[in-house]
Amino acid sequence: MGENRQVLMPTEVSSRVGPFDRFAGVASNIAGRAAFFAFCVLIILVWIPSLLILRDVDTWQLIINTATTIITFLMVALLQNSQTRNDQAVHHKLNAIADGLSDLMAHIEGDLPDRDLKKDMSELRAAVGLEAKESTSDNAAAAH
């Protein structure tokens, strides 16, 4: 195939994962478990009666609201990191499949009289790396 395109295949993707990515992966695995959800429910069940016991409810509410806001903010960042890396891995795999199919179809293209099939093959070739063309992310476009 004589096309000029930069498509990262799974074998070309670096296997090195940074410390933040490892931490985000572990946090994502923990946050996705039933035990973590049960822990969150337990915290809420402990927090509700504390409202009745404490006299200065406004200060307590401020502390709880601030803590939950900070935790939510950090969890969103960690989970987004994990989701982004997962999406990139899926794109690399799909690129490898599409590129392999495209090469196979190009190899047998001369033996096929069907014009629709030839059109399908050219669309398949164009689909390789399509996420980089359609992406709004600078990282996705730069990686391809």
C-alpha positions in Angstrom: 0.0 0.0 0.0 1.6 3.2 -1.1 -0.5 5.5 1.1 1.2 8.0 3.5 -0.3 7.4 6.9 0.9 7.3 10.4 -1.0 4.5 12.2 0.3 3.1 15.4 -0.1 -0.7 15.6 -0.2 -2.5 18.9 3.4 -3.7 18.6 4.5 0.0 18.1 2.8 1.3 21.2 5.1 1.7 24.2 4.6 -0.8 27.0 5.9 1.7 29.6 3.3 3.0 31.9 4.0 6.0 34.1 3.5 6.1 37.9 0.4 8.2 37.6 -1.1 5.8 35.0 -0.4 2.8 37.3 -1.9 4.6 40.2 -5.0 5.5 38.2 -5.4 1.9 37.0 -5.3 0.6 40.6 -7.7 3.3 41.8 -10.0 2.5 38.9 -10.0 -1.2 39.7 -10.7 -0.5 43.4 -13.5 2.1 42.7 -15.2 -0.3 40.4 -15.6 -3.1 43.0 -18.7 -3.8 45.0 -16.7 -3.6 48.2 -15.8 0.1 47.5 -19.5 0.9 46.9 -20.4 -0.8 50.1 -17.7 1.2 51.9 -19.2 4.4 50.5 -22.7 3.4 51.6 -21.3 2.7 55.1 -19.8 6.1 55.3 -23.2 7.6 54.4 -24.9 5.5 57.1 -22.3 6.7 59.7 -22.6 10.3 58.6 -26.5 10.5 58.8 -26.8 9.9 62.6 -23.8 12.2 63.2 -26.0 15.1 62.2 -28.3 14.4 65.1 -25.4 14.1 67.6 -23.4 17.1 66.7 -24.6 20.5 67.7 -22.7 22.6 65.1 -24.4 21.1 62.0 -23.2 23.9 59.7 -19.5 23.3 60.3 -20.0 19.5 60.0 -21.9 20.0 56.7 -19.1 22.2 55.4 -16.5 19.6 56.2 -18.5 16.8 54.6 -19.3 18.8 51.5 -15.7 19.9 51.0 -14.3 16.4 51.5 -16.8 14.8 49.1 -16.2 17.5 46.5 -12.4 17.0 46.7 -12.7 13.2 46.5 -15.2 13.3 43.6 -12.9 15.7 41.7 -9.9 13.4 42.2 -11.8 10.3 41.3 -13.1 11.8 38.1 -9.5 12.6 37.0 -8.3 9.1 37.8 -11.2 7.4 36.1 -10.9 9.6 33.0 -7.2 8.7 32.8 -8.0 5.0 32.9 -10.8 5.4 30.3 -8.6 7.4 27.9 -5.9 4.8 28.0 -8.5 2.0 27.5 -10.0 3.9 24.5 -6.5 4.3 23.0 -5.8 0.6 23.3 -9.1 -0.3 21.6 -8.2 2.1 18.8 -4.8 0.6 18.3 -6.3 -2.9 18.2 -9.0 -1.8 15.7 -6.4 -0.2 13.5 -4.4 -3.4 13.4 -7.5 -5.4 12.5 -8.6 -2.9 9.8 -5.0 -2.6 8.4 -4.7 -6.4 8.3 -8.0 -6.8 6.5 -7.1 -4.0 4.1 -3.9 -5.6 3.2 -5.6 -9.0 2.7 -8.3 -7.4 0.5 -5.7 -5.5 -1.5 -3.9 -8.8 -2.1 -6.9 -10.5 -3.5 -8.4 -7.3 -5.1 -7.2 -8.3 -8.6 -9.2 -11.5 -8.5 -12.4 -9.8 -7.6 -14.7 -8.5 -10.4 -17.3 -6.9 -8.0 -17.1 -3.1 -8.0 -19.0 -2.8 -4.7 -16.4 -5.0 -3.0 -13.6 -2.8 -4.4 -15.4 0.2 -3.0 -15.7 -1.5 0.4 -12.0 -2.2 0.3 -11.1 1.4 -0.3 -13.4 2.5 2.5 -11.8 0.0 4.8 -8.3 1.4 4.0 -9.6 4.9 4.7 -11.0 3.7 8.1 -7.5 2.8 9.4 -6.6 5.7 11.6 -10.0 7.3 11.3 -10.2 8.2 15.0 -7.2 10.6 14.6 -9.0 12.4 11.7 -12.3 12.7 13.7 -10.8 13.3 17.1 -11.1 16.6 18.9 -8.1 15.7 21.0 -4.7 17.0 20.1 -3.1 13.9 21.7 -5.0 11.5 19.4 -4.1 13.5 16.3 -0.4 13.8 17.3 -0.1 10.1 18.1 -1.1 9.1 14.6 
